[in-house]
Amino acid sequence: MGCEPTRTPPADQVDIAALRRRYAAERDKRLNSEGEAQYVRVSGDFNDLYVSDPHLPVVPRLPVHEELDVAVLGAGFGGILASYYLTKAGIGSFRNIDHAGDFGGVWYWNRYPGVQCDNDSYCYLPLLEETGFMPSKKFADGAEIYGYCKVIADRFGLTERALFHTLITSIKWEESDQRWLIETNRGDRIRARFVIMAAGVLNMPKLPGIHGIDSFKGKMFHTARWDYDYTGGAPGNPALDKLGDKTVAIVGTGATAIQAIPHLARHAKLLYVIQRTPSTVDERPNPPTDDGWAKVLQPGWQAERRANFHRAAMEFFAPGEPDLICDIWTEISRNLAAELAAEGWPALTPEEFMARRERVDFQVMERLRGRVEELVDDPADVEALKPWYRYQCKRPLSSDDFYPVFNRDNVELIDVSTTKGVERMTEHGFVAGGKEYPIDCMVLASGFEVTSDLERRWGIGAVQGRDGKSIYDHWRNGPKTLHGVMTHGFPNMFFIGYIQGGLMASVTEQFGRQGEHAAYIIAETMMRGAKAVEPSQAAQDEYVKTFQELEIDQSAFQRECTPSYFTNEGVVKAPWALFRQWGPGWDAFMKMLADWRDKGDMAGMEITS
Ligand code: NDP
């Protein structure tokens, strides 16, 4: 298997110097000195955008007062995989706790019309070999993934233990009984020996801090809380039949927006698409799963496929290695590998290799800008929709339906790039270019809090370790951990996420391995009859120092990028920068953890009996 390189404009027709100048100008136009502060925290009037659940009714229940071994905070893929590894480690006393009404995490909340995975499903959906499940197509629909989360939960006995529609309000370490006390908005008091924080990366809606947003009197909702009562239709049935007499605006043209926009365009009387920075939007062939292919897959195929994806997206193919993924995520590596193969794999210095890679990047971006010209009629829209930055400054997207939307009479593209976003909102609508646009409904496809302060993202009032120390203060300037999963002063607490560890292109693989490591430490601690485990200060200091020494400095690349949550809104070396990683790479990180576990001595941990 494998695929051919794409046809991009030839290198000698790409004026790299001119493109560099254009990229820099576009970045400067978009840089916002406010950084993360340009977004409004979900609270007060906006609290409903996070707390309320449009999908399932909240059923009254009695408060839970109990003791258990492990509380897993979150029931998305991070929490599900942590629990899966707990069961594998023989631990039976645990619960997933989530403020959603079911398993699924982002796939529970995000049911907007058109929601679909835009990564290769055969990589993204975890435990396919363990469950025997096979996605129905390359880019699975959101409903299928949500359903699959429940399949895993049922298969591995997580369902009956879970506590849903439960928002954690505080987590405090109680030295007297060496347990965490977890309190919730349902009056629960749960005393857990261990806590796994699997809150997710895209859990907290991010609201654009548009001046006057709270004065708008029309309907407004975030895509992660789609209001089908208002729009008509239902999850999986995007017939938005109540919008026929409505003027709708959508803020954003990111991964979410480009999936929802074709449906809004089809049904709204008039749709304004408010764009600040254009995305790269490639074609999206989405074939059904080939049964013949699926039948002959050999054990270990998913790990192999994920490793192939990781090399293509974040490292590079080995000579002769086929591209198993064959989509936008792997195009640059695929094209470059084809060039190098044709040249007999010349020996290149790292600088030469990176220069070649950058040139292919320019060619691929030219190809993607060419798509806009092919598919959009209006010359002004064509110019506004062309992305001017390096691939991977923003999340690469694919859709066959997005660009043609702008050829419809009822769709208007509102370019707000020069004003760094929507100028302001009024009682009746929004203002752009000095003109007020009256609307009935504003849909916020404005993304999620990914790199803002931890407190803002977790939304948990207090998380206090030893001596009442707040984790928010402890990590004010970024995380300090051992192996990215534990921190000194917060015994028996584990973290799943993008926190000072290895980085893997397949996020569910990364979270799963963190869960596996946490489950090992918990099982080992319990087996020793110990009460508490935490990294020693010395071991943590040593790990943090090594992490920083080995880290590959990406600031030059990031400095040149148009801002996004991929690049911390333009703040280089931000404390919670997303893609900080163990420098020697994912495989080296995995080996280090496996070796550490194999030795069995819990080196660097302080264990309290
Ligand atoms: P993004 O953060 O990617 O996009 C937010 C959009 O809102 C951007 O276009 C942004 O513009 C725009 N925006 C924010 N504030 C303003 C403002 N004040 N004025 C105008 N525009 C504004 O969020 P998404 O929800 O689209 O995607 C988030 C992530 O969710 C994805 O990157 C992906 O990881 C995940 N996702 C995954 C999917 C999957 O299939 N696996 C599908 C959908 C989402 P600007 O670019 O200028 O900041």
Boltz pocket constraint, residues with backbone or C-beta under 6 A from the ligand:
constraints:
  - pocket:
      binder: B
      contacts: [[A, 38], [A, 116], [A, 117], [A, 118], [A, 119], [A, 202], [A, 207], [A, 208], [A, 209], [A, 210], [A, 251], [A, 252], [A, 253], [A, 254], [A, 255], [A, 256], [A, 257], [A, 274], [A, 275], [A, 276], [A, 277], [A, 395], [A, 416], [A, 420], [A, 421], [A, 422], [A, 445], [A, 446], [A, 447], [A, 448], [A, 563], [A, 564], [A, 565]]
      max_distance: 6.0
